[in-house]
Amino acid sequence: MALRRVLLAPRYDLPTMDVAAYLARIGLDAAPSLDVAGLETLQRAHLTQVPFENLDVYHRRGVSTDPVRSIAKIVERGRGGWCFELNGGFASLLAALGFAVTRLGATVLLNGPTSDPEPSHATIRVDLDHPYLVDVGFGDSFIRPLRLDDDGPQNGGTGQFSFSRDDDQITLRHLADDRWMDQYRFTLDPVTPADLDPANEFLQTSPTTHFTTKPFATRLIDGGPDRVTLVHDRLKMRSDGVWAEWPVTPDEWPAVLTEWFGLTP
């Protein structure tokens, strides 16, 4: 299916940043090539070094969609964050490196279908030889670029992924236990960080979301697909496709968080 090419929509100013410092934060000494292999290197590195975590949200410290603040949090403070921060910072890094980037908004479908048209997730399109979907802020999902002009199935590094389409709506799906499970729905219309402010505000203040009720952190191990996840009172680790888990007491939680994620509560 042919998709229109969309370059970085300049409806907002790209933040200035220390590109070398950001690359160092994700464990890279130099920028990789401006191709799909380089893009995959960047995606896996980010997913390995920068945890998807909700500590600021859980502790009611407040988080922003502003990429300047997200980059400072990730690079200068050595923290992780959630989708609005991680994909906000990563999109800015990709654009600074010379990739053609479009920020997208998506509606999360992990809890089933929804008619809500408002985005609840930030994700990224990158145009190279083909248009690709990349994401460093959706927890345990695909870890390599997915071609947007190929409905799939495609190897996402953690299993098979595909796209289904309904007019301009595209749904990302993951094959799990022999069933295609919807992950999120999106369009190719560009968004700005400010467009995602309502979702960012709701998700960090609503008492009904898992972001405000349980602290968690998760990241890839050595580029994946192995993963380590800390959720409330359990440490979980996936190795060669097999999960193991251990109980974590409140007294142990800070040390486990530091050892496995380089974070403090």
MARMIDREN-988346 format. One record per residue (C-alpha): residue in one letter; x negated, z, y. Coordinates in steps of 0.1 Angstrom, whole numbers. Layout:
N
+---+-------+-------+-------+
| r |     X |     Z |     Y |
+---+-------+-------+-------+
| A |     X |     Z |     Y |
...
+---+-------+-------+-------+
END
This chain:
265
+---+-------+-------+-------+
| r |     X |     Z |     Y |
+---+-------+-------+-------+
| M |     0 |     0 |     0 |
| A |   -14 |   -10 |    34 |
| L |   -17 |    19 |    59 |
| R |   -22 |    15 |    96 |
| R |   -56 |    25 |   108 |
| V |   -55 |    54 |   132 |
| L |   -86 |    65 |   151 |
| L |   -91 |    99 |   165 |
| A |   -61 |   104 |   188 |
| P |   -76 |   116 |   221 |
| R |   -46 |   136 |   233 |
| Y |   -69 |   166 |   235 |
| D |  -106 |   171 |   243 |
| L |  -129 |   176 |   214 |
| P |  -147 |   209 |   217 |
| T |  -184 |   209 |   223 |
| M |  -203 |   225 |   194 |
| D |  -237 |   230 |   179 |
| V |  -234 |   205 |   151 |
| A |  -267 |   217 |   134 |
| A |  -254 |   253 |   134 |
| Y |  -221 |   243 |   119 |
| L |  -239 |   223 |    92 |
| A |  -262 |   252 |    85 |
| R |  -231 |   275 |    82 |
| I |  -219 |   253 |    53 |
| G |  -253 |   251 |    37 |
| L |  -265 |   217 |    48 |
| D |  -299 |   209 |    65 |
| A |  -288 |   176 |    79 |
| A |  -257 |   155 |    83 |
| P |  -248 |   134 |    53 |
| S |  -240 |    97 |    54 |
| L |  -209 |    84 |    72 |
| D |  -192 |    73 |    40 |
| V |  -169 |    87 |    13 |
| A |  -199 |   103 |    -5 |
| G |  -210 |   121 |    26 |
| L |  -174 |   131 |    33 |
| E |  -171 |   147 |    -1 |
| T |  -204 |   165 |     4 |
| L |  -191 |   180 |    36 |
| Q |  -157 |   189 |    20 |
| R |  -172 |   207 |   -10 |
| A |  -198 |   224 |    12 |
| H |  -172 |   238 |    35 |
| L |  -150 |   249 |     7 |
| T |  -180 |   267 |    -9 |
| Q |  -194 |   285 |    21 |
| V |  -163 |   292 |    43 |
| P |  -136 |   312 |    26 |
| F |   -99 |   305 |    29 |
| E |   -88 |   341 |    40 |
| N |   -62 |   359 |    59 |
| L |   -79 |   391 |    70 |
| D |   -72 |   387 |   107 |
| V |   -36 |   378 |   100 |
| Y |   -32 |   407 |    76 |
| H |   -47 |   432 |   101 |
| R |   -26 |   417 |   130 |
| R |   -56 |   407 |   150 |
| G |   -41 |   374 |   160 |
| V |   -54 |   339 |   152 |
| S |   -54 |   307 |   173 |
| T |   -51 |   269 |   167 |
| D |   -77 |   264 |   194 |
| P |  -107 |   246 |   177 |
| V |  -131 |   263 |   201 |
| R |  -121 |   297 |   189 |
| S |  -120 |   285 |   153 |
| I |  -155 |   271 |   154 |
| A |  -168 |   303 |   170 |
| K |  -152 |   324 |   143 |
| I |  -166 |   302 |   115 |
| V |  -200 |   295 |   128 |
| E |  -210 |   324 |   151 |
| R |  -191 |   352 |   133 |
| G |  -196 |   339 |    98 |
| R |  -159 |   342 |    89 |
| G |  -134 |   321 |    72 |
| G |   -97 |   316 |    81 |
| W |   -66 |   298 |    73 |
| C |   -56 |   261 |    75 |
| F |   -51 |   260 |   113 |
| E |   -86 |   274 |   118 |
| L |  -105 |   258 |    89 |
| N |   -91 |   223 |    92 |
| G |   -92 |   226 |   130 |
| G |  -129 |   234 |   129 |
| F |  -137 |   209 |   101 |
| A |  -119 |   180 |   119 |
| S |  -139 |   187 |   150 |
| L |  -171 |   187 |   130 |
| L |  -162 |   154 |   113 |
| A |  -154 |   138 |   147 |
| A |  -187 |   151 |   162 |
| L |  -206 |   135 |   133 |
| G |  -190 |   102 |   139 |
| F |  -161 |   101 |   114 |
| A |  -128 |    85 |   125 |
| V |  -105 |   116 |   123 |
| T |   -68 |   121 |   127 |
| R |   -53 |   156 |   126 |
| L |   -20 |   158 |   107 |
| G |     7 |   183 |   103 |
| A |    23 |   190 |    69 |
| T |    52 |   211 |    54 |
| V |    41 |   233 |    24 |
| L |    63 |   228 |    -7 |
| L |    47 |   254 |   -31 |
| N |    79 |   274 |   -31 |
| G |   101 |   244 |   -37 |
| P |   118 |   217 |   -16 |
| T |   126 |   224 |    21 |
| S |   145 |   205 |    47 |
| D |   125 |   221 |    75 |
| P |   110 |   193 |    95 |
| E |    85 |   216 |   113 |
| P |    49 |   215 |   100 |
| S |    36 |   247 |    84 |
| H |     1 |   234 |    75 |
| A |   -27 |   215 |    91 |
| T |   -46 |   187 |    73 |
| I |   -69 |   158 |    81 |
| R |   -70 |   120 |    77 |
| V |  -104 |   102 |    78 |
| D |  -107 |    64 |    80 |
| L |  -136 |    48 |    62 |
| D |  -135 |    18 |    39 |
| H |  -101 |    33 |    31 |
| P |   -79 |    60 |    47 |
| Y |   -86 |    94 |    30 |
| L |   -69 |   128 |    30 |
| V |   -93 |   157 |    32 |
| D |   -85 |   194 |    34 |
| V |  -105 |   226 |    35 |
| G |   -76 |   250 |    42 |
| F |   -52 |   249 |    13 |
| G |   -67 |   273 |   -12 |
| D |   -70 |   261 |   -47 |
| S |   -63 |   224 |   -43 |
| F |   -82 |   191 |   -43 |
| I |  -119 |   193 |   -34 |
| R |  -128 |   157 |   -28 |
| P |  -113 |   130 |    -5 |
| L |   -81 |   114 |   -18 |
| R |   -73 |    78 |    -9 |
| L |   -41 |    76 |    11 |
| D |   -36 |    39 |     2 |
| D |   -36 |    47 |   -36 |
| D |    -6 |    66 |   -49 |
| G |   -26 |    77 |   -79 |
| P |   -31 |    95 |  -101 |
| Q |   -65 |   103 |   -85 |
| N |   -93 |   127 |   -96 |
| G |   -92 |   155 |   -69 |
| G |  -121 |   174 |   -85 |
| T |   -98 |   201 |   -98 |
| G |   -74 |   179 |  -117 |
| Q |   -52 |   149 |  -110 |
| F |   -34 |   144 |   -77 |
| S |    -9 |   117 |   -66 |
| F |    12 |   107 |   -36 |
| S |    50 |   100 |   -36 |
| R |    66 |    83 |    -6 |
| D |   100 |    84 |    10 |
| D |   101 |    62 |    41 |
| D |    74 |    77 |    64 |
| Q |    72 |   109 |    44 |
| I |    43 |   113 |    20 |
| T |    42 |   141 |    -6 |
| L |     9 |   154 |   -21 |
| R |    14 |   163 |   -58 |
| H |    -8 |   180 |   -84 |
| L |    -5 |   177 |  -122 |
| A |    -3 |   212 |  -136 |
| D |     8 |   220 |  -172 |
| D |    18 |   184 |  -177 |
| R |    42 |   185 |  -147 |
| W |    38 |   170 |  -112 |
| M |    41 |   198 |   -87 |
| D |    46 |   192 |   -50 |
| Q |    20 |   207 |   -27 |
| Y |    29 |   195 |     8 |
| R |    47 |   168 |    27 |
| F |    34 |   150 |    57 |
| T |    35 |   119 |    79 |
| L |     7 |    99 |    94 |
| D |    17 |   108 |   129 |
| P |   -12 |   125 |   148 |
| V |    -8 |   160 |   160 |
| T |   -28 |   181 |   184 |
| P |   -37 |   218 |   177 |
| A |   -11 |   229 |   202 |
| D |    16 |   211 |   182 |
| L |     9 |   236 |   154 |
| D |    13 |   267 |   176 |
| P |    49 |   275 |   165 |
| A |    39 |   275 |   128 |
| N |     7 |   295 |   135 |
| E |    27 |   321 |   154 |
| F |    55 |   323 |   129 |
| L |    33 |   326 |    98 |
| Q |    12 |   354 |   113 |
| T |    41 |   375 |   125 |
| S |    68 |   370 |    98 |
| P |    70 |   400 |    74 |
| T |    82 |   376 |    47 |
| T |    51 |   354 |    42 |
| H |    23 |   362 |    18 |
| F |    -2 |   359 |    47 |
| T |    11 |   392 |    62 |
| T |    17 |   412 |    31 |
| K |   -15 |   410 |    10 |
| P |   -51 |   405 |    20 |
| F |   -69 |   377 |     1 |
| A |  -100 |   355 |     2 |
| T |  -109 |   325 |   -20 |
| R |  -137 |   299 |   -21 |
| L |  -154 |   275 |   -44 |
| I |  -185 |   284 |   -64 |
| D |  -214 |   260 |   -60 |
| G |  -193 |   230 |   -49 |
| G |  -166 |   236 |   -75 |
| P |  -145 |   233 |   -95 |
| D |  -153 |   269 |  -103 |
| R |  -137 |   294 |   -79 |
| V |  -136 |   331 |   -70 |
| T |  -105 |   347 |   -55 |
| L |   -99 |   382 |   -43 |
| V |   -62 |   391 |   -39 |
| H |   -52 |   426 |   -30 |
| D |   -63 |   446 |   -61 |
| R |   -77 |   418 |   -83 |
| L |  -109 |   398 |   -84 |
| K |  -103 |   365 |  -102 |
| M |  -129 |   339 |  -113 |
| R |  -125 |   305 |  -128 |
| S |  -154 |   292 |  -148 |
| D |  -152 |   260 |  -169 |
| G |  -114 |   260 |  -164 |
| V |  -109 |   295 |  -177 |
| W |   -98 |   324 |  -155 |
| A |  -110 |   359 |  -159 |
| E |  -100 |   389 |  -137 |
| W |  -110 |   424 |  -129 |
| P |   -92 |   453 |  -111 |
| V |  -105 |   463 |   -77 |
| T |   -98 |   497 |   -62 |
| P |   -93 |   502 |   -25 |
| D |  -127 |   519 |   -23 |
| E |  -143 |   489 |   -40 |
| W |  -126 |   463 |   -19 |
| P |  -150 |   462 |    10 |
| A |  -181 |   458 |   -12 |
| V |  -165 |   431 |   -34 |
| L |  -154 |   412 |    -3 |
| T |  -190 |   413 |    11 |
| E |  -207 |   405 |   -22 |
| W |  -185 |   375 |   -31 |
| F |  -174 |   362 |     3 |
| G |  -199 |   375 |    28 |
| L |  -171 |   391 |    48 |
| T |  -162 |   426 |    61 |
| P |  -126 |   438 |    62 |
+---+-------+-------+-------+
END
